Amino acid sequence: MVRRALFATFLMLPVAAADGVAPGFELTVYTDAVPNARQMAETESGTLFVGTRRAGRLYAVVPEAHGDPEVVTFASGLSMPSGVALIGSDLYVAALDRVLRYPDIERTFRDRPEPEVVTDALPDRTHHGWKYLSVGPDVQLYVPVGAPCNICEESDPRFASILRMDPKTGETTVYAHGVRNSVGMAWHPQSGRMWFTDNGRDWMGDDVPPEEVNVVTKAGAHYGYPYIHGLDIADPEFGDGHDPRDYVAPFFEIQAHSAALGIDFYTGEQFPREYANALFIAEHGSWNRSAKVGFRVSVLRFSDTGPEYSPFVDVWLEGQSDSGRPNDVLVSRDGTLLISDDKGGRIYRVTHPGD
């Protein structure tokens, strides 16, 4: 295998406006009543279902014709119910070691429904234990299981992986190995391939290893953790004797410690044409870097010359003070972009009003 990131170094384009939002776009607060908002899923009618990590709650955000949306807490006391996804009318929730199903959720959420248990056999280690959910073109669930540590080897092959799960039985197989901590997956609208983010390990310095954007071209491939980080950085504890060429290289690398989490491809019609199939990335922000980075939403736009990486919404970090932490991005049914902020308890909306 030739180990080569297609575009391993990032290109910074000066597109962010003075107010921190890309020119021509507007940022508004859709609701500020969703404490610890994490992953989002939207129904055809525009109702949002939102998971949390620390809050242990699930929210329904119901649009109103006039005024602020209604926010309903329909479940509480759960363990890290951060991942949410819809298959038909059913809501699936990843809550640490369990995946739950809420049938016909739009009809029942006001009644605090009891969920069905799809599986309760996932690893239950809380370090990187919060999970994301994605529904593939095969209508299977995809569930990342983070490494239960900063850097380690585990005998259970489900750790540091992405699992493919049958939503009917809960049975799983490993779809991608060597994935330290992915909290973002999306399916390319043309190729149908999974793209996912992966957070690099800590305590190697301010600028290494990078955050990764990866592409799955073969099920069951290995993406390097804990042996190789980024393109070719050998881990100081586990990298000896491991050849970078034996592992899948990242498609793209982002500044270390940015904490690239939720991603989504732009498939709407409201944004300008140059954003068609662009990849939006929620950069949650650093926690142990000497100078903070991230705390923004960036975008990868694609052209014949390759991907162009730039800040898209950069309003939450002023100096070393952060007012919000974007966690997930979602292209809404109306073509706008939704952003969850688990620090501020808000969901933002980005629009392109046009001329």
C-alpha positions in Angstrom: 0.0 0.0 0.0 1.3 3.4 -0.9 0.6 5.6 2.1 -0.3 9.0 0.8 -2.9 11.5 2.1 -4.6 13.0 -0.9 -4.3 16.4 0.7 -2.4 16.0 3.9 -1.7 19.7 4.6 -4.5 22.2 4.9 -5.0 25.3 2.7 -6.3 28.3 4.7 -8.4 30.6 2.6 -9.2 34.1 3.8 -13.0 33.8 3.5 -14.2 34.5 7.0 -15.7 38.0 7.4 -14.9 40.4 10.1 -17.8 39.3 12.2 -16.6 35.7 12.0 -19.1 34.4 9.5 -18.3 33.7 5.8 -19.3 36.5 3.5 -22.9 36.5 2.4 -24.0 34.2 5.3 -25.9 35.1 8.4 -25.8 33.3 11.8 -28.8 33.3 14.2 -29.7 31.4 17.4 -32.5 29.0 16.6 -32.9 28.0 20.2 -30.9 28.5 23.4 -33.0 26.0 25.5 -31.1 22.8 24.8 -28.5 22.4 27.5 -25.5 20.2 26.4 -26.8 19.8 22.8 -24.8 17.2 20.9 -25.9 15.2 17.8 -29.0 16.2 15.9 -31.4 14.4 13.7 -34.2 16.0 11.7 -37.6 14.6 10.5 -39.3 15.5 7.2 -41.5 17.9 9.1 -38.5 19.8 10.5 -38.7 18.5 14.1 -35.2 18.1 15.5 -34.2 15.4 18.0 -31.1 16.2 20.0 -28.9 14.1 22.2 -26.7 15.1 25.1 -23.6 13.8 26.8 -23.4 15.1 30.4 -27.1 16.1 30.7 -28.4 12.6 30.1 -31.5 14.0 28.3 -33.1 13.8 24.9 -34.8 16.8 23.4 -37.4 17.4 20.7 -37.2 20.8 19.1 -40.5 21.6 17.3 -40.6 24.5 14.9 -43.3 27.1 15.3 -44.8 29.2 12.5 -44.1 32.3 14.5 -41.7 32.8 17.4 -39.1 30.5 19.0 -39.4 26.7 18.6 -40.8 24.6 21.4 -38.3 22.4 23.2 -39.6 19.2 24.9 -37.4 17.0 27.1 -38.8 13.5 26.4 -36.2 11.4 28.2 -33.8 11.9 31.1 -31.5 9.9 33.4 -29.8 8.2 30.5 -26.0 7.5 30.3 -24.4 9.7 27.7 -27.2 9.6 25.1 -25.2 11.7 22.7 -25.9 9.8 19.4 -29.2 10.1 17.6 -30.3 8.9 14.1 -33.6 8.3 12.3 -34.6 5.3 10.3 -38.1 6.0 8.9 -40.2 7.1 11.8 -38.1 5.5 14.5 -35.4 7.3 16.5 -32.3 5.4 17.5 -30.2 6.6 20.4 -26.6 5.6 21.4 -26.3 5.8 25.2 -22.9 4.4 26.3 -23.3 0.6 26.1 -26.8 0.6 24.7 -28.6 1.5 21.5 -32.2 2.3 22.1 -35.1 2.6 19.6 -38.1 5.0 20.1 -40.7 3.8 17.6 -42.8 6.4 15.8 -41.1 9.1 17.7 -42.9 12.2 16.3 -46.2 10.8 17.4 -45.1 9.7 20.9 -42.4 12.0 22.1 -44.8 14.2 24.2 -45.7 11.1 26.2 -42.2 10.3 27.5 -42.1 7.0 25.7 -40.3 3.9 26.9 -37.6 2.8 24.4 -36.9 -0.6 23.1 -33.4 -2.0 23.6 -31.7 -2.8 20.3 -28.6 -3.9 22.2 -27.1 -3.4 25.7 -23.8 -5.2 24.8 -21.6 -2.4 23.7 -18.4 -1.6 25.6 -19.3 0.5 28.7 -16.0 2.3 29.4 -16.8 6.0 29.8 -13.4 7.3 28.5 -14.3 8.2 24.9 -17.5 6.2 25.6 -20.0 8.7 24.2 -21.1 7.6 20.8 -22.3 9.0 17.5 -24.8 7.3 15.1 -25.0 7.3 11.4 -27.3 5.5 9.0 -25.6 4.1 5.9 -27.0 3.7 2.4 -27.5 0.1 3.4 -29.9 1.2 6.2 -27.5 -0.2 8.8 -26.4 1.8 11.9 -22.8 2.8 12.2 -21.5 3.3 15.7 -18.0 4.4 16.7 -16.5 3.0 19.9 -13.6 5.2 21.1 -10.4 4.0 22.7 -10.9 3.8 26.5 -7.7 5.8 27.1 -5.5 8.5 25.6 -3.3 5.8 24.1 -3.4 2.1 24.7 -3.9 -1.4 23.1 -7.0 -3.3 24.0 -7.8 -6.9 23.5 -11.5 -6.2 22.6 -11.4 -5.4 18.9 -14.4 -3.2 19.2 -12.5 -0.5 21.0 -11.0 2.2 18.7 -13.3 1.2 15.8 -16.4 1.9 13.9 -19.0 -0.8 14.1 -21.7 -1.7 11.6 -24.9 -2.6 13.4 -28.1 -4.3 12.3 -30.8 -2.0 13.7 -33.2 -5.0 14.1 -31.0 -7.3 16.0 -28.1 -5.2 17.4 -25.5 -7.6 15.9 -22.3 -5.8 15.0 -19.2 -6.2 12.8 -16.1 -4.0 12.7 -16.3 -1.7 9.8 -13.1 0.3 10.4 -10.2 -0.5 12.8 -7.6 1.8 14.3 -10.0 4.8 14.9 -9.1 6.5 18.2 -12.2 8.6 18.7 -14.6 9.4 16.0 -17.6 11.6 16.8 -18.6 12.5 13.2 -19.6 10.5 10.2 -21.2 11.4 6.9 -21.9 9.6 3.6 -20.7 11.3 0.4 -23.8 12.2 -1.7 -22.2 11.0 -4.9 -19.8 8.1 -4.1 -21.9 6.8 -1.1 -18.7 6.3 0.9 -18.4 7.0 4.6 -16.2 9.9 5.7 -15.4 10.3 9.3 -13.4 12.5 11.6 -10.9 11.1 14.1 -9.3 12.9 17.1 -5.6 12.6 17.5 -4.0 11.5 20.8 -2.9 14.0 23.5 0.4 14.9 25.1 2.6 14.8 22.0 2.8 18.6 21.7 0.7 21.6 20.6 0.8 20.7 16.9 1.0 16.9 16.6 -0.6 14.7 15.9 -3.2 16.2 13.5 -7.0 15.7 13.6 -8.0 13.5 10.7 -10.7 13.4 8.0 -10.8 9.9 6.6 -12.6 8.1 3.8 -13.6 4.4 3.9 -12.9 2.7 0.6 -12.8 -0.9 2.0 -14.7 -2.3 4.9 -12.4 -3.6 7.7 -9.4 -1.5 6.9 -7.1 -0.2 9.6 -6.5 3.6 10.1 -3.4 3.4 12.3 -4.3 4.0 15.9 -2.4 3.4 18.3 0.6 2.8 16.1 0.6 5.6 13.5 -1.0 9.1 13.6 -1.7 11.3 10.7 0.3 10.6 7.6 3.4 9.0 9.1 3.8 10.0 12.7 4.9 6.9 14.7 3.5 6.8 18.2 6.3 7.1 20.8 4.9 4.2 22.9 3.4 1.9 20.3 4.8 2.9 16.9 8.0 0.9 17.0 8.1 -1.7 14.2 5.0 -0.4 12.5 5.2 0.8 8.9 2.9 3.7 8.0 2.3 2.1 4.6 0.4 -0.7 6.3 -2.4 1.6 7.3 -4.9 3.9 5.5 -3.7 7.5 5.3 -6.1 10.3 6.2 -7.7 12.2 3.3 -7.1 15.5 5.1 -5.3 16.8 8.2 -6.5 19.6 10.5 -4.7 21.5 13.2 -3.9 19.3 16.2 -6.3 19.6 19.2 -9.0 21.3 17.1 -11.3 18.3 18.1 -13.0 17.8 14.7 -16.3 16.2 15.5 -19.6 16.3 13.6 -19.6 16.6 9.8 -22.1 16.8 7.1 -22.1 17.3 3.3 -24.0 20.2 1.8 -26.8 18.8 -0.3 -29.2 21.8 -0.1 -30.0 24.4 -2.6 -29.9 27.7 -0.6 -26.1 28.1 -0.5 -24.1 29.3 -3.5 -23.1 26.7 -6.1 -19.5 26.5 -4.8 -20.8 24.8 -1.7 -22.4 21.9 -3.5 -21.2 18.7 -1.7 -18.9 20.7 0.5 -18.1 19.1 3.9 -18.8 21.2 7.0 -16.9 20.3 10.1 -17.6 21.1 13.8 -14.4 21.9 15.5 -15.2 21.5 19.2 -12.0 23.1 20.4 -8.9 22.2 22.4 -8.8 21.6 26.1 -5.1 21.1 26.8 -3.2 23.1 24.2 -1.1 26.0 25.3 -3.1 28.4 23.0 -6.6 27.4 22.2 -7.6 26.3 18.7 -10.9 25.2 17.1 -14.2 26.4 18.6 -15.5 27.0 15.1 -17.2 25.4 12.1 -14.9 25.0 9.1 -15.6 23.8 5.5 -13.9 21.7 2.9 -14.9 22.8 -0.6 -13.9 20.7 -3.6 -12.7 21.7 -7.0 -10.5 20.4 -9.8 -7.5 21.6 -7.9 -8.4 19.7 -4.7 -10.1 20.6 -1.4 -10.0 24.1 0.0 -10.2 24.4 3.7 -11.4 27.5 5.5 -13.2 28.8 8.5 -16.9 29.2 8.0 -18.3 30.3 11.3 -15.6 31.5 13.8 -17.4 33.4 16.5 -16.9 31.4 19.7 -13.2 32.1 20.5 -11.9 35.5 21.5 -8.3 35.4 22.6 -8.2 32.5 25.0 -11.9 32.9 26.1 -14.4 30.6 24.5 -18.2 31.2 24.6 -19.3 28.1 22.8 -18.2 24.7 21.5 -19.7 23.5 18.2 -20.4 19.8 18.4 -22.5 18.8 15.4 -23.5 20.2 12.0 -26.6 19.2 10.1 -27.8 20.4 6.7 -31.5 21.0 7.3 -34.3 20.1 5.0 -34.7 23.8 4.0 -31.1 24.1 2.9 -29.8 26.0 5.9 -27.0 24.7 8.2 -27.7 23.8 11.8 -25.0 23.9 14.5 -25.3 22.4 18.0 -23.3 24.0 20.8 -23.0 21.8 23.8 -21.4 24.5 26.0 -23.9 27.2 25.3 -26.9 24.9 25.1 -27.8 26.4 21.7 -28.6 25.4 18.2 -27.6 28.0 15.6 -28.8 28.4 12.0 -26.7 29.6 9.1 -28.6 31.1 6.2 -27.6 32.6 2.9 -30.2 35.4 2.3 -28.9 36.1 -1.2 -29.0 39.5 -3.0 
